[in-house]
Amino acid sequence: MPKKKMENLRSSLSSLKTVILVSLCLQNAGYTLLRKYSRQTEHVSSTEILLVSELIKVAVSTRLIVTSTEISDAKGKGYEKLLWLLLNSKKMLILAGIYGAMNILSFVALQYIGAGEFTICAQLKILTTAGFSVMILRTSLSWTKWRALTLLVLGCILVASPNFSTSKPKEDSQLQILGYFAVLTEVCLSGFASIYFEKVVKSTTEVVTIWERNFQLGLYSIMMYTMIVMFEARANSTGWSFVTLLVSVLGAAGGLLVAATLKYADSILKTLAAAGAIVMSTYLGHVFLDGPLNLVVAIGAMATIIAIANYTFDTENMPPPKTVVAQTKETAETV
């Protein structure tokens, strides 16, 4: 390929990656704010919102699959392809099972430890994602990047510090150990799930588009949430509003953007976008929803921003420009 065309391709991919990451950050911030507003003003099952989000995501994915001209190993055309994807979706079934286990573990953890302790442990997902990226995808991270990620964890903990006032009464020490074990297991599964999904969408031996992967994962998520809704009490539900629907739409957009992020960027950059969204939603929540904003939160926000900059602008261990595309193909091994 001519040098000029290669440079244009790299420039286009870099611009696309930036747009996706910025969109994911804005989506996360908007989604968080709208969920907070919805919880304050409405009484709708959060599981129902998640279910509708998955239905929207599957509907959008289906439309894109049927009309797409992207290269794919999925057999057939139109709705025949959808049937093939359904029958060949075991990789996404594994991922759906991991997500289900994570939900159960988070409930167990919150039953035995306080919300503050849970929030602190949850920030470790940043480090477990990076760790699994190194172990599974053979990602090369410099010590500067590791220090940036550690600072990012500490910054996110400070930003989330207002939640620490919500604590549970003292539990039996063995039950607290169970709670910490549950949340740390959930943190490890979260990191593994991100890398697993990234490896699947970047696979070169089975080429399946991100829309097709979203379709497969969405079907299993719909089944899971439908079963939960069937067993939930509906007495406190006051019905849906435009805000509730908007929350579901943003949730669906988040699922699509995460898949696009893993396809064109990576899981670690996804965590950076999520961390940036925490800072943005905290500030906007203070402005519009009277959320907390004190000196500790401000210091945490600055630490988070500095950590993101340190990670992003560190060029140590980065491949030379000519090998970026080739290395991406080498990294995307089959699952």
C-alpha positions as CSV (number, residue, x, y, z in Angstrom):
1,M,0.0,0.0,0.0
2,P,1.4,3.5,-0.9
3,K,2.9,5.4,2.0
4,K,0.4,8.4,1.6
5,K,-2.6,6.0,1.6
6,M,-1.3,4.3,4.7
7,E,-0.9,7.7,6.5
8,N,-4.4,8.7,5.5
9,L,-5.7,5.3,6.8
10,R,-4.0,5.8,10.1
11,S,-5.3,9.3,10.4
12,S,-8.8,8.2,9.7
13,L,-8.6,5.4,12.2
14,S,-7.2,7.8,14.8
15,S,-10.0,10.3,14.2
16,L,-12.6,7.6,14.4
17,K,-11.2,6.3,17.7
18,T,-11.2,9.8,19.1
19,V,-14.8,10.3,18.1
20,I,-15.9,7.0,19.6
21,L,-14.1,7.6,22.9
22,V,-15.5,11.1,23.3
23,S,-19.0,9.9,22.4
24,L,-18.6,7.1,25.0
25,C,-17.6,9.6,27.6
26,L,-20.5,11.9,26.9
27,Q,-22.9,8.9,26.8
28,N,-21.7,7.7,30.2
29,A,-22.0,11.1,31.8
30,G,-25.5,11.7,30.3
31,Y,-26.7,8.3,31.2
32,T,-25.5,8.7,34.8
33,L,-27.2,12.1,35.2
34,L,-30.5,10.9,33.7
35,R,-30.5,7.8,35.9
36,K,-30.1,9.9,39.0
37,Y,-32.8,12.3,37.9
38,S,-35.1,9.4,37.0
39,R,-34.6,7.8,40.4
40,Q,-35.4,11.1,42.2
41,T,-38.6,11.8,40.3
42,E,-39.9,8.4,39.1
43,H,-40.5,4.8,40.4
44,V,-39.7,2.5,37.6
45,S,-37.9,-0.8,37.8
46,S,-34.2,-0.5,36.9
47,T,-34.4,-4.0,35.4
48,E,-37.3,-2.8,33.1
49,I,-35.1,0.1,31.9
50,L,-32.2,-2.3,31.2
51,L,-34.6,-4.7,29.3
52,V,-35.9,-1.9,27.1
53,S,-32.3,-0.8,26.4
54,E,-31.4,-4.3,25.2
55,L,-34.5,-4.4,23.0
56,I,-33.5,-1.1,21.4
57,K,-29.9,-2.3,21.0
58,V,-31.0,-5.5,19.3
59,A,-33.5,-3.7,17.1
60,V,-30.8,-1.2,15.9
61,S,-28.2,-4.1,15.5
62,T,-30.8,-6.1,13.5
63,R,-31.4,-3.2,11.1
64,L,-27.7,-2.6,10.6
65,I,-27.1,-6.4,10.0
66,V,-29.8,-6.7,7.4
67,T,-28.7,-3.6,5.5
68,S,-24.9,-3.9,6.1
69,T,-22.4,-4.7,3.3
70,E,-19.5,-5.3,5.7
71,I,-17.4,-8.4,5.3
72,S,-18.6,-11.1,7.7
73,D,-18.3,-14.9,8.2
74,A,-22.0,-15.1,9.1
75,K,-23.8,-17.3,6.6
76,G,-26.8,-16.2,4.6
77,K,-28.4,-12.9,3.9
78,G,-31.0,-10.8,5.8
79,Y,-32.9,-12.8,8.4
80,E,-31.1,-16.0,7.4
81,K,-28.0,-14.4,8.7
82,L,-29.8,-13.6,12.0
83,L,-30.6,-17.3,12.4
84,W,-27.0,-18.2,11.8
85,L,-25.9,-15.7,14.4
86,L,-28.3,-17.1,16.9
87,L,-27.1,-20.7,16.4
88,N,-23.4,-19.7,16.5
89,S,-23.5,-17.4,19.5
90,K,-21.8,-19.6,22.2
91,K,-19.0,-17.0,22.6
92,M,-21.5,-14.4,23.6
93,L,-23.4,-16.9,25.8
94,I,-20.2,-17.2,27.8
95,L,-20.0,-13.4,28.1
96,A,-23.6,-13.1,29.1
97,G,-23.0,-15.7,31.8
98,I,-20.1,-13.7,33.1
99,Y,-22.3,-10.5,33.2
100,G,-25.0,-12.5,35.1
101,A,-22.5,-13.7,37.6
102,M,-21.2,-10.2,38.1
103,N,-24.7,-8.9,38.9
104,I,-25.3,-11.6,41.5
105,L,-21.9,-11.0,43.1
106,S,-22.6,-7.2,43.3
107,F,-25.9,-7.9,45.2
108,V,-24.1,-10.3,47.6
109,A,-21.3,-7.7,48.2
110,L,-23.7,-4.9,48.9
111,Q,-25.6,-7.1,51.4
112,Y,-22.5,-7.5,53.6
113,I,-20.4,-4.4,53.1
114,G,-21.1,-0.7,52.9
115,A,-21.6,1.3,49.7
116,G,-18.4,3.2,50.4
117,E,-16.2,0.0,50.6
118,F,-18.0,-1.3,47.5
119,T,-17.3,1.9,45.6
120,I,-13.6,1.8,46.5
121,C,-13.2,-1.9,45.5
122,A,-15.2,-1.3,42.2
123,Q,-12.5,1.2,41.0
124,L,-10.0,-1.6,40.9
125,K,-11.7,-2.7,37.6
126,I,-9.3,-0.2,35.9
127,L,-6.3,-2.2,37.1
128,T,-7.8,-5.7,36.5
129,T,-8.7,-4.6,33.0
130,A,-5.1,-3.5,32.4
131,G,-3.8,-6.7,34.0
132,F,-5.9,-9.0,31.8
133,S,-5.0,-7.0,28.8
134,V,-1.3,-7.7,29.5
135,M,-1.9,-11.4,30.2
136,I,-4.3,-12.2,27.4
137,L,-3.7,-9.7,24.7
138,R,0.0,-9.3,25.4
139,T,-0.5,-5.5,25.6
140,S,2.8,-3.7,26.5
141,L,2.3,-1.0,29.2
142,S,5.1,1.2,30.4
143,W,5.6,2.0,34.1
144,T,4.4,5.5,33.3
145,K,1.1,4.0,32.1
146,W,0.8,1.8,35.2
147,R,1.4,4.8,37.5
148,A,-1.2,6.8,35.5
149,L,-3.7,3.9,35.9
150,T,-3.0,3.8,39.7
151,L,-3.5,7.5,40.0
152,L,-6.7,7.1,38.0
153,V,-8.0,4.6,40.5
154,L,-7.2,6.9,43.4
155,G,-8.7,9.9,41.6
156,C,-12.0,8.0,40.9
157,I,-12.1,7.0,44.6
158,L,-11.9,10.6,45.7
159,V,-14.5,11.7,43.2
160,A,-16.8,9.0,44.5
161,S,-16.0,9.8,48.2
162,P,-19.4,11.4,49.0
163,N,-20.9,7.9,48.7
164,F,-18.8,6.7,51.6
165,S,-21.2,8.2,54.2
166,T,-23.6,5.4,53.2
167,S,-22.4,2.5,55.2
168,K,-24.0,-0.7,56.6
169,P,-24.1,-1.6,60.3
170,K,-21.4,-3.9,61.5
171,E,-21.8,-7.4,60.2
172,D,-20.2,-10.6,61.4
173,S,-16.5,-10.6,60.3
174,Q,-17.0,-13.8,58.3
175,L,-19.9,-12.2,56.4
176,Q,-17.8,-9.1,55.7
177,I,-15.1,-11.3,54.3
178,L,-17.7,-12.9,52.1
179,G,-18.8,-9.4,50.9
180,Y,-15.2,-8.4,50.1
181,F,-14.6,-11.7,48.3
182,A,-17.7,-11.2,46.2
183,V,-16.9,-7.6,45.2
184,L,-13.2,-8.5,44.4
185,T,-14.4,-11.5,42.3
186,E,-16.8,-9.2,40.5
187,V,-14.0,-6.8,39.8
188,C,-11.8,-9.5,38.4
189,L,-14.6,-10.8,36.2
190,S,-15.3,-7.3,35.0
191,G,-11.7,-6.9,33.8
192,F,-11.7,-10.4,32.2
193,A,-15.1,-9.7,30.5
194,S,-13.8,-6.5,28.9
195,I,-10.7,-8.2,27.5
196,Y,-12.7,-11.3,26.4
197,F,-15.2,-9.1,24.5
198,E,-12.3,-7.1,23.0
199,K,-10.6,-10.3,21.8
200,V,-13.9,-11.6,20.3
201,V,-14.7,-8.5,18.3
202,K,-11.1,-8.2,17.0
203,S,-10.9,-11.9,16.1
204,T,-9.3,-12.4,12.6
205,T,-10.2,-16.1,12.3
206,E,-14.0,-15.6,12.8
207,V,-14.9,-12.2,11.3
208,V,-18.2,-11.1,12.8
209,T,-19.1,-7.4,12.8
210,I,-19.7,-5.4,16.0
211,W,-23.4,-5.1,15.2
212,E,-23.6,-8.9,14.9
213,R,-21.9,-9.4,18.2
214,N,-24.2,-6.9,19.8
215,F,-27.2,-8.8,18.4
216,Q,-25.9,-12.0,19.9
217,L,-25.1,-10.6,23.3
218,G,-28.4,-8.6,23.3
219,L,-30.5,-11.7,22.9
220,Y,-29.1,-13.4,25.9
221,S,-29.3,-10.2,28.0
222,I,-33.0,-9.9,27.0
223,M,-33.7,-13.4,28.2
224,M,-31.9,-12.7,31.5
225,Y,-33.6,-9.4,32.2
226,T,-37.0,-10.8,31.2
227,M,-36.7,-13.5,33.8
228,I,-35.8,-11.0,36.5
229,V,-38.7,-8.7,35.6
230,M,-41.1,-11.6,35.8
231,F,-40.1,-12.2,39.4
232,E,-40.0,-8.5,40.5
233,A,-42.7,-6.8,42.5
234,R,-44.5,-4.2,40.3
235,A,-46.5,-2.5,43.1
236,N,-44.2,0.5,43.3
237,S,-44.0,1.2,39.6
238,T,-45.6,4.5,38.5
239,G,-45.3,4.0,34.8
240,W,-42.9,5.2,32.1
241,S,-42.2,8.7,31.0
242,F,-40.2,10.4,28.3
243,V,-37.2,10.6,30.6
244,T,-37.4,6.9,31.4
245,L,-37.4,6.1,27.7
246,L,-34.5,8.5,27.1
247,V,-32.5,6.6,29.8
248,S,-33.2,3.4,28.0
249,V,-32.1,4.9,24.7
250,L,-28.8,6.2,26.2
251,G,-28.3,2.7,27.8
252,A,-28.6,1.1,24.3
253,A,-26.3,3.7,22.8
254,G,-23.7,2.8,25.5
255,G,-23.8,-0.8,24.6
256,L,-23.2,-0.1,20.9
257,L,-20.4,2.4,21.7
258,V,-18.6,0.0,24.0
259,A,-18.5,-2.6,21.2
260,A,-17.2,0.1,18.8
261,T,-14.6,1.2,21.4
262,L,-13.3,-2.4,21.8
263,K,-13.2,-2.8,18.0
264,Y,-11.3,0.4,17.1
265,A,-9.6,1.2,20.4
266,D,-9.1,-1.1,23.5
267,S,-10.5,-1.9,26.9
268,I,-8.1,0.3,28.8
269,L,-9.1,3.4,26.8
270,K,-12.7,2.4,27.5
271,T,-11.9,2.7,31.3
272,L,-10.3,6.1,30.7
273,A,-13.5,7.3,28.9
274,A,-15.6,6.0,31.8
275,A,-13.3,7.8,34.3
276,G,-13.7,11.0,32.4
277,A,-17.4,10.6,32.5
278,I,-17.4,10.2,36.3
279,V,-15.7,13.6,36.6
280,M,-18.1,15.2,34.1
281,S,-21.2,13.7,35.6
282,T,-20.1,14.7,39.1
283,Y,-19.7,18.3,38.1
284,L,-22.9,18.5,36.1
285,G,-24.7,16.7,38.8
286,H,-23.6,19.4,41.2
287,V,-24.8,22.1,38.8
288,F,-28.2,20.6,37.9
289,L,-29.1,18.1,40.6
290,D,-27.5,19.7,43.7
291,G,-25.0,16.9,43.9
292,P,-22.0,17.0,46.3
293,L,-18.9,18.9,45.2
294,N,-16.2,19.6,47.9
295,L,-12.4,20.0,48.0
296,V,-11.8,16.3,48.2
297,V,-14.0,15.7,45.1
298,A,-12.2,18.5,43.2
299,I,-8.8,17.1,44.1
300,G,-10.0,13.7,42.8
301,A,-11.3,15.2,39.6
302,M,-7.9,16.9,38.9
303,A,-6.1,13.7,39.7
304,T,-8.3,11.8,37.3
305,I,-7.7,14.3,34.5
306,I,-4.0,14.3,35.1
307,A,-3.9,10.5,35.1
308,I,-5.9,10.4,31.8
309,A,-3.4,12.9,30.2
310,N,-0.4,11.0,31.5
311,Y,-1.7,7.7,30.1
312,T,-2.7,9.2,26.8
313,F,0.5,11.2,26.1
314,D,2.9,8.5,27.2
315,T,4.6,7.2,24.0
316,E,7.0,4.7,25.7
317,N,6.7,1.1,24.3
318,M,4.3,2.3,21.6
319,P,4.9,0.6,18.2
320,P,6.4,2.8,15.3
321,P,3.7,4.2,13.0
322,K,4.4,1.8,10.2
323,T,3.6,-1.2,12.3
324,V,0.4,0.0,14.0
325,V,-2.0,-1.8,11.6
326,A,0.1,-4.9,11.5
327,Q,0.3,-5.1,15.3
328,T,-3.5,-4.7,15.6
329,K,-4.0,-7.8,13.4
330,E,-1.4,-9.8,15.4
331,T,-3.0,-8.8,18.7
332,A,-6.5,-9.8,17.5
333,E,-6.1,-13.6,18.0
334,T,-8.9,-16.0,18.0
335,V,-10.8,-16.8,21.2
